[in-house]
Every structure is written in structure tokens, then in C-alpha cells.
Amino acid sequence: MCGRYVNISKIKAVEKRFSAIVERPDLYVPNTNTSIGDLGAVITQEHPGMIKHYRFGFTPSWAKKPFHLFNARSEGDHNSENDPAYRGAKGITTKPAFRQSIRSKRCLVLADAFIEGPQKERLSKPYVVYKRDGAPFAFAGIYDSWVNPDTGEIIDSYAIITTVQNKITAAINHHRSPVILQEEDEQIWLNPSIPLAEITDLLNPYPSEELNAYPISAAIKSPSANGPELLKPIGQRLVPEYDYEIYSHLSLQGMGMTQSRQRKLDLGF
């Protein structure tokens, strides 16, 4: 399951990549350990030219209390054995929690990498999974708005859609993988006029040859942990590379921060 991910690209780079404007720059805070309950950058069907910040952990509008569902299985109740060869029905379209959102409340969840661990050890043995070209990407997401019956507060929240493993997540011994959209499919995902069958056809594993991963410290297991040091390799990458390493890239980028802000982060402020 994809319960942690990385979002550290600078605002200008993200705006250019996704042809959208960050609505609240004050909320765009680099995060190497986006966890359930955090605000994450999304682009919604309702506002395709705007990068908004919604809460990671989906609650459907009809819920009596918060659900905090961080993943939505593309197969729904089908494929209980997580067969990587499964190409059957996409049961997400009939799941009560997701059936409305998959039709009319789809979003792009912006990211630079995600954190995954083996099915058994989970984040006690984590890996960073990233695109080998180093570019930011978008998960296929769904969202909804929930009104707190006690306070009247409106909470916009989202979940990342998952599918079967690819070769990279299989090498980590994990049975699932998040749906990463091809760049040319992102506008299709946001288009409300596209037939549902064409939308669900996009819910496939991302090509493993375009991804790589390496092990990192289990310190990232704590949701409160943050900072580029969490992404430092503690072992070899799954696929040897000679021209790119995400940790060095992130260090050079400075997580989109000024030198002053970076120093404060390093000091624990």
C-alpha cells in the first residue's frame, strides 16, 4: 500500500510541469514523508488549472465520521489474492466509498517519489521508489468533501488508487503499487466527459523500467519525521544507475527551500 510519499519539487517547477498555479503558496511545504492527515498538493477535476492542498486520507461526503482511507483498490473487492496478472473488472466503480468519486471527483496527486516496504516488514524496511528521469509525477487520486457534523468544518480529502505490483514493487516484496499516470493521460484523468471505461483502463501498474528504488532508514516510519536525510541511501539501488541519484538531486534542490529555511530544518525548527 502507498501510505507515504515524497513531494519536494519547487513551486515554479511544479507549476510548469503541470500547467497549473499553486493556490496557496504558504501551504506548499516540502515534505519527504507525506503521511495520513498531512496536506498534499492535488489538481482536481473541478479546478484543473489550480494546485490545491487537500488532506491525505479520504472520507466520503456521506460518512458520519472521518474514515482516513489513504488507498483505494482499483479492483475493489476483486483479485483478493493480488494476482499481478489480473486484468479483470475494476471494482472501484461499485465500492460505496469510491463509486461517486471515481466518476466525478478525480484528482492528480503530485509527488516526486513514494515510500514502500515489504509486505511483512513494511516501513521497518523501507525503500524510496522514484522515476529514473528524476521528474515529478502524478498518482491517480480521488477526493471528496466531508462536513464535520459537530463543527461545520469542510474537509477536502483524497486517496491514492492502487493496483497490482510491477517488477520494482515485486523486488521489494510488496504485493501492490500505486497507480502513476503517464503524463499524456493526466488530462484524460481530469476530463469529466471521458467514459468511465476509458478512465478505468488507465488503472494499471507503471512501467517498471522507468522506475528504480533503494533502501533507506526505518526512521521514516515515524509520521513526524521529515527532512532530506530520510532519503539517504543505506544500500544499493535495485537497478544499477550511473547518471542519477535522487538523494543527491534532492540535496541540490534543497527541497525548494531557502538556505535559511534549510538550516532551520536541519536544526529541528
C-alpha positions in Angstrom: 0.0 0.0 0.0 1.1 3.6 -0.6 0.8 5.3 2.7 3.9 7.6 2.5 5.2 9.6 -0.4 7.6 12.4 -1.2 6.7 15.9 -2.5 9.7 18.3 -2.7 9.8 19.9 -6.1 10.0 23.7 -6.1 6.7 25.6 -6.8 7.9 27.0 -10.2 8.9 23.6 -11.4 5.6 22.0 -10.4 3.6 24.8 -11.9 5.5 24.5 -15.2 5.3 20.7 -15.2 1.5 20.5 -14.5 0.5 23.8 -16.2 -1.3 24.9 -13.0 -0.9 27.6 -10.4 -0.4 26.9 -6.7 -3.4 28.4 -5.0 -1.8 28.8 -1.5 2.0 29.1 -1.7 2.0 29.3 2.1 0.7 25.7 2.2 3.2 24.4 -0.3 5.8 23.0 2.2 8.3 20.4 1.0 7.6 17.1 2.6 9.8 14.0 2.4 7.3 11.9 4.4 3.8 12.8 3.5 1.6 10.8 5.8 -2.1 10.3 6.6 -3.5 13.6 7.9 -1.0 15.8 6.1 -2.0 18.3 3.5 -0.9 17.2 0.0 -0.8 19.0 -3.4 -3.6 17.9 -5.8 -5.1 19.0 -9.0 -8.9 18.3 -9.2 -11.4 17.9 -11.9 -13.2 21.0 -10.6 -10.1 23.2 -10.8 -7.7 21.7 -13.4 -5.6 24.9 -13.6 -5.1 25.1 -9.8 -2.9 23.2 -7.4 -4.8 22.9 -4.2 -4.0 21.3 -0.8 -6.3 18.6 0.5 -5.9 16.2 3.4 -4.3 12.8 2.7 -6.9 10.3 4.0 -10.2 10.0 2.2 -13.6 10.5 3.8 -16.7 10.2 1.6 -19.2 13.0 1.9 -21.9 10.7 3.4 -19.8 9.4 6.3 -20.9 10.1 9.8 -17.3 10.3 11.0 -13.8 10.5 9.3 -12.6 7.4 7.5 -9.0 8.4 6.6 -8.8 5.9 3.7 -5.4 6.5 2.1 -5.6 4.0 -0.7 -8.4 2.8 -3.0 -8.0 -0.5 -4.7 -8.7 -0.3 -8.4 -10.0 -3.9 -8.4 -12.4 -3.2 -5.5 -13.3 -6.5 -3.9 -12.0 -8.5 -6.8 -8.5 -10.0 -7.0 -8.2 -10.7 -3.3 -5.0 -12.7 -4.0 -3.4 -9.7 -5.7 -2.5 -11.6 -8.8 -0.2 -9.4 -10.8 -1.6 -10.8 -14.0 -5.2 -9.7 -13.1 -6.9 -7.7 -15.8 -10.5 -8.2 -14.8 -13.2 -5.8 -13.6 -12.3 -2.6 -11.8 -14.5 -3.0 -8.8 -13.6 0.6 -7.6 -16.6 1.7 -9.6 -19.0 -0.2 -7.4 -17.5 0.3 -3.9 -19.8 2.6 -1.9 -16.9 4.8 -0.6 -15.4 5.4 -4.1 -18.1 4.9 -6.8 -19.1 8.5 -6.9 -15.6 10.0 -6.7 -14.2 7.7 -9.5 -16.9 9.2 -11.7 -16.8 12.9 -10.9 -14.1 13.7 -8.3 -10.8 12.5 -9.7 -7.6 14.3 -9.0 -3.8 14.2 -9.6 -1.8 13.7 -6.5 1.6 15.4 -7.1 4.7 13.6 -6.0 8.4 13.0 -6.6 8.7 9.6 -5.1 6.9 7.2 -2.8 8.0 5.0 0.2 7.3 1.3 0.2 8.4 -1.7 2.2 8.0 -5.5 2.1 4.5 -6.8 2.8 5.7 -8.3 6.1 8.2 -5.8 7.4 6.5 -2.7 5.9 8.2 0.5 6.9 10.6 -1.3 9.2 12.5 -2.0 5.9 11.6 1.0 3.7 12.6 1.8 0.1 12.3 5.0 -1.9 10.7 4.4 -5.3 11.3 7.1 -7.9 11.2 7.8 -11.6 14.6 7.3 -13.2 14.4 10.6 -15.0 14.0 12.4 -11.7 10.8 14.2 -12.8 7.8 14.8 -10.6 4.7 12.7 -11.5 1.1 12.3 -10.5 -0.7 9.4 -8.8 -4.3 8.7 -9.9 -6.3 10.0 -7.0 -9.9 10.5 -5.9 -11.3 13.1 -3.5 -14.4 14.2 -1.7 -15.6 16.9 0.7 -16.9 16.0 4.2 -18.6 18.3 6.6 -17.9 17.7 10.3 -21.4 17.5 11.9 -20.1 18.9 15.2 -18.2 21.9 13.9 -19.4 22.5 10.4 -15.8 22.4 9.1 -15.5 21.3 5.5 -12.6 18.9 5.0 -11.4 18.1 1.4 -9.6 14.8 1.4 -8.1 12.3 -1.1 -6.9 8.8 -1.6 -4.3 7.3 -4.0 -5.6 4.5 -6.2 -3.5 1.3 -6.1 -3.2 -1.6 -8.5 -1.2 -4.8 -8.7 2.6 -4.9 -8.3 5.1 -4.2 -11.0 8.7 -5.6 -11.1 10.0 -2.8 -8.9 7.5 -3.3 -6.1 7.7 -7.1 -6.5 11.5 -6.8 -6.0 10.7 -5.0 -2.7 8.4 -8.0 -1.9 5.3 -5.8 -1.9 2.1 -7.0 -3.4 0.7 -3.7 -4.6 1.7 -0.5 -6.3 0.2 3.0 -6.6 -1.2 4.0 -10.0 1.2 6.5 -11.5 -0.3 8.1 -14.6 1.6 8.7 -17.8 1.9 12.4 -18.5 -0.2 12.2 -21.6 -3.0 10.5 -19.6 -3.2 13.2 -16.8 -5.7 15.4 -18.7 -7.7 12.4 -19.6 -8.0 11.5 -15.9 -9.3 15.0 -15.1 -11.7 15.2 -18.1 -15.3 14.8 -16.8 -16.5 13.9 -20.3 -14.4 10.8 -20.8 -16.4 7.5 -20.5 -15.8 5.6 -17.3 -14.5 2.5 -19.1 -11.7 4.6 -20.6 -10.9 6.0 -17.2 -10.6 2.6 -15.5 -8.4 1.5 -18.4 -5.7 3.8 -17.0 -5.5 1.9 -13.7 -2.5 -0.2 -14.5 1.0 -0.7 -13.0 3.5 1.9 -14.1 6.3 0.5 -16.4 8.9 -0.8 -14.1 11.8 0.1 -16.5 11.0 3.7 -15.8 11.3 3.3 -12.0 14.0 2.5 -9.5 14.3 2.1 -5.7 16.8 1.9 -2.9 16.6 1.2 0.8 16.5 3.9 3.4 16.5 4.2 7.2 13.4 3.0 9.1 13.4 6.5 10.7 10.9 7.4 8.1 8.4 5.1 9.9 7.6 7.9 12.2 5.0 10.2 10.6 6.5 13.2 12.3 10.0 12.6 10.8 10.9 14.8 7.9 13.9 16.2 6.1 16.2 15.2 3.1 18.3 13.0 5.4 15.4 10.5 5.5 16.0 9.8 1.8 19.7 9.0 2.2 20.5 5.5 0.7 21.6 2.8 3.1 22.1 0.2 0.4 22.3 -0.4 -3.3 19.6 0.6 -5.8 17.6 -2.3 -7.2 18.7 -1.4 -10.7 22.3 0.0 -11.1 22.4 3.6 -12.3 25.4 5.7 -13.2 23.9 9.1 -14.1 21.2 9.9 -11.5 20.6 9.5 -7.8 17.6 11.0 -6.1 19.2 11.8 -2.8 21.9 13.9 -4.4 19.3 15.5 -6.6 17.1 16.4 -3.6 20.1 17.7 -1.7 21.0 20.0 -4.6 17.4 21.1 -4.9 17.3 21.9 -1.2 13.6 20.7 -1.1 12.6 24.1 -2.7 13.8 26.0 0.4 15.9 29.0 1.0 19.3 28.4 2.7 17.9 29.9 5.9 14.9 27.7 5.9 17.0 24.6 5.2 19.3 25.5 8.2 16.3 25.8 10.5 15.1 22.4 9.3 18.5 20.8 9.9 18.4 22.3 13.5 15.0 20.9 14.2 13.0 24.1 14.0 
